[in-house]
């Protein structure tokens, strides 16, 4: 359904966090269908989840489909805990799931069912932490404990509270660096203020282990959302006017240093249309781990196709069927998801130790001559056996 919102040129700038906090606090008390798209979850995983959590789940996708057994999963904006409790069953007893939310009512709902759900499963691998998803260093539960005995009654008290918050970030971070295999989120990133979004993506990148990934379902728009819609508290808290434009959503991952960024699910029909702007669900997967030096170990990759030529996130150009020279870091990345089934890796016959590798210029986009990877004498494979008369492919054989 399409609708038009009138301009409000004299309106007070929207307090995004207050609008979101108020609406989701109410939504934790009573279900609000307008806050979510229809999503098909695996019914097997829903059997142990209480109905009140299911009724108060507000999402637009199911990123838990993309986690694996044994992984450590972080759910940003975990709300009532539905995705966490689904993921806990997927990762199993050897895995771990951490939900982060800053809404006390939602956290109470999620935490209340933690023990009975764990008892039913036979293992407890889920916990919920209080924090803002754009600041995964600050544990708000610890800050709350501090403020109970250090009331803020003056500007000096406020400055001391700020200092304590920074101390907690440094000494007891909510989520440690390089500690998470998969970061998931379901229709939450669009609720973060525009000015905090750079930090938000940097935090996702920080907490992921090298080779880890983010799988994010969110609402995106096909056109830039105009300012007057961004000032509407109902539209922002309803996951609409704060939506990323679709292409800019992927660019945010790229700018944060992710690679292998791809759309893995896209809602065909729009969820809502406002002033001709289409809003729909999108699920994006992106990988962490392209930082580090570029070293030459005489490795190459062949892009298998189907495109004639592709360019990766670092500007490396791969030509179909040709041996492209790559650094050791890029070579290892191409040997993993999501590239491994698209590339053929070519190792040199004589391995070059890392401490003997020289610097490699990834911007050169050069071909790797076959001779570079064949630093072995002509007889390295040994002498071939003599074929007898009548043997296949012998002097009088089938060939």
Residue pairs with C-beta under 8 A, 6 or more apart in sequence:
1 272
1 273
2 273
2 274
2 275
2 276
3 273
3 274
3 275
4 274
4 275
5 228
5 229
5 232
5 235
5 274
5 275
6 228
7 228
8 228
8 231
9 228
11 231
13 231
14 230
14 231
14 232
14 233
14 236
16 191
16 192
16 193
16 236
16 242
17 193
19 233
19 236
19 237
20 191
20 236
20 237
21 102
21 103
22 237
23 32
23 35
23 233
23 234
23 237
23 238
24 58
24 79
24 103
24 105
24 106
24 237
25 103
25 104
25 105
25 106
26 32
27 35
27 56
27 58
28 56
28 79
28 80
28 103
28 105
28 106
28 108
28 109
29 105
31 55
31 56
32 58
34 238
35 58
35 238
35 239
36 57
36 58
36 59
36 60
36 187
37 59
37 60
37 61
37 187
37 219
37 267
37 271
37 281
39 59
39 60
39 61
39 62
40 62
41 62
41 86
42 62
42 65
42 86
45 64
45 85
45 86
45 89
45 90
46 54
46 86
48 85
48 89
48 117
48 120
48 121
49 82
49 85
49 86
49 113
49 117
50 113
50 117
52 80
52 109
53 80
53 81
53 82
53 85
53 109
53 110
53 113
54 82
56 79
56 80
56 106
56 109
57 79
57 80
57 82
57 83
58 79
58 187
58 239
59 82
59 83
59 186
59 187
59 217
60 186
60 187
60 217
60 218
60 219
60 239
60 267
60 271
60 281
61 186
61 187
61 217
61 218
61 265
61 281
61 282
61 283
62 83
62 86
62 186
62 217
63 83
63 184
63 185
63 186
63 215
63 216
63 217
63 283
64 73
64 83
64 86
64 87
64 90
64 184
66 182
66 184
66 215
66 264
66 285
67 73
67 87
67 90
67 91
67 95
67 181
67 182
67 184
67 215
68 90
68 91
68 182
69 90
69 91
69 92
69 94
69 95
70 91
70 92
70 94
70 95
71 91
71 95
71 96
71 181
71 182
72 91
72 95
72 96
72 97
72 98
72 179
72 180
72 181
72 182
73 84
73 87
73 91
73 95
73 96
73 97
73 98
73 180
73 181
73 182
73 183
73 184
74 97
74 98
74 99
74 100
74 175
74 180
74 182
74 183
74 184
74 207
75 83
75 84
75 87
75 97
75 98
75 99
75 100
75 184
75 185
75 186
76 100
76 133
76 183
76 184
76 185
76 188
76 189
76 204
77 100
77 101
77 133
77 185
77 186
77 187
77 188
77 189
77 191
78 84
78 99
78 100
78 101
78 106
78 110
78 128
79 101
79 103
79 106
79 109
79 110
79 188
80 106
80 109
80 110
81 99
81 109
81 110
81 111
81 113
81 114
81 126
81 128
83 99
83 184
83 186
84 97
84 98
84 99
84 110
84 126
84 128
85 113
85 117
85 126
87 95
87 97
87 184
88 95
88 97
88 117
88 121
88 125
88 126
89 121
91 97
91 125
92 123
92 125
93 122
93 123
93 125
95 125
96 125
97 125
97 126
97 127
98 126
98 127
98 128
98 129
98 175
98 180
99 110
99 126
99 127
99 128
99 129
100 128
100 129
100 130
100 131
100 133
100 136
100 174
100 175
101 107
101 110
101 128
101 130
101 131
102 130
102 131
102 132
102 133
102 140
104 130
107 128
107 130
110 128
111 128
114 124
114 126
114 127
114 128
115 124
117 126
118 124
118 125
118 126
129 139
129 141
129 174
129 175
130 139
130 140
130 141
130 144
131 138
131 139
131 140
131 174
131 175
132 138
132 140
133 185
133 188
133 189
133 192
133 200
133 203
134 192
134 196
134 197
134 199
134 200
134 203
135 169
135 174
135 199
135 203
136 173
136 174
136 175
136 203
136 206
136 207
137 169
137 170
137 173
137 174
137 175
137 203
138 165
138 168
138 169
138 173
138 174
139 168
139 172
139 173
139 174
140 174
142 168
142 172
143 161
143 164
143 165
143 168
146 161
146 164
146 168
147 161
150 157
150 160
150 161
150 164
151 157
152 158
152 161
175 207
176 207
177 206
177 207
178 206
178 207
178 208
178 209
178 210
179 207
179 209
180 207
180 208
180 209
180 212
181 208
181 209
181 212
181 213
182 212
182 213
182 214
182 215
183 204
183 207
183 208
183 212
183 213
183 214
183 215
183 216
184 214
184 215
184 216
184 217
185 214
185 216
185 217
185 218
186 217
186 218
187 217
187 218
187 219
187 239
187 281
188 218
189 197
189 200
189 216
189 218
189 244
190 218
190 219
190 220
190 239
190 242
190 243
190 244
191 236
191 237
191 239
191 242
192 200
192 242
194 242
197 252
198 255
198 256
201 252
201 253
201 255
201 256
202 256
204 214
204 256
205 256
205 257
205 258
205 288
208 214
208 288
209 288
210 288
210 289
211 287
211 288
211 289
211 336
212 287
212 288
212 289
213 260
213 285
213 286
213 287
213 288
214 253
214 258
214 284
214 285
214 286
214 288
215 264
215 283
215 284
215 285
216 283
216 284
216 286
217 265
217 281
217 282
217 283
218 243
218 244
218 249
218 281
218 282
218 283
218 284
219 239
219 240
219 243
219 271
219 279
219 280
219 281
219 282
220 243
220 244
220 245
220 246
220 249
220 279
220 280
220 281
220 282
221 243
221 244
221 245
221 246
221 277
221 278
221 279
222 245
222 246
222 270
222 277
222 278
222 280
223 245
223 276
223 277
223 278
224 245
225 240
225 241
225 242
225 243
225 245
225 277
226 275
229 235
229 240
229 241
229 274
229 275
229 277
230 236
230 241
230 242
231 241
232 241
235 241
235 274
236 242
240 272
240 274
240 279
243 279
244 252
246 282
249 282
249 284
250 261
250 263
250 284
253 261
253 284
253 286
254 261
254 313
257 288
257 290
257 291
258 286
258 287
258 288
258 290
258 313
259 286
259 287
259 289
259 290
259 312
259 313
259 314
259 333
260 285
260 286
260 287
260 313
260 333
260 337
260 338
260 339
261 284
261 285
261 286
261 287
261 313
262 284
262 285
262 286
262 338
263 282
263 283
263 284
264 283
264 284
264 285
265 281
265 282
265 283
266 280
266 281
266 282
266 283
267 280
267 281
267 282
268 280
269 280
270 278
270 279
270 280
271 279
271 280
271 281
272 278
272 279
273 279
285 338
287 333
287 336
287 337
287 338
289 333
290 313
290 314
290 329
290 330
290 333
292 329
293 329
293 359
294 327
294 328
294 329
294 330
294 359
294 360
294 361
294 362
295 327
295 328
295 329
295 354
295 357
295 358
295 359
295 360
296 325
296 327
296 328
296 352
296 357
296 358
296 359
296 360
297 327
297 328
297 331
297 348
297 351
297 352
297 354
297 357
298 348
298 352
298 368
298 372
298 373
298 375
299 325
299 326
299 327
299 328
299 331
299 345
299 346
299 347
299 348
299 368
299 373
300 323
300 324
300 325
300 326
300 346
300 368
300 372
300 373
301 318
301 323
301 324
301 326
301 330
301 331
301 334
301 343
301 344
301 345
301 346
302 321
302 322
302 323
302 324
302 343
302 344
302 346
303 309
303 310
303 318
303 319
303 320
303 321
303 322
303 324
303 342
303 343
304 320
304 321
304 342
304 343
304 344
305 320
305 321
306 320
307 320
308 319
308 320
309 317
309 318
309 319
309 320
310 317
310 318
311 317
311 318
312 318
312 330
314 330
314 362
315 362
315 363
315 365
316 324
316 326
316 330
316 362
316 365
317 324
317 365
318 324
318 343
319 367
322 367
323 346
323 367
323 368
323 369
323 370
323 373
324 365
324 366
324 367
324 368
325 360
325 364
325 366
325 367
325 368
325 372
326 334
326 360
326 362
326 368
327 360
327 362
328 354
328 357
328 360
330 362
331 345
333 339
334 340
334 343
334 345
335 343
335 345
346 368
346 373
347 373
348 372
348 373
348 374
348 375
349 373
349 374
349 375
349 376
349 380
350 375
350 376
387 393
387 394
387 395
387 397
388 394
389 395
389 396
390 396
390 397
391 397
392 398
392 399
393 399
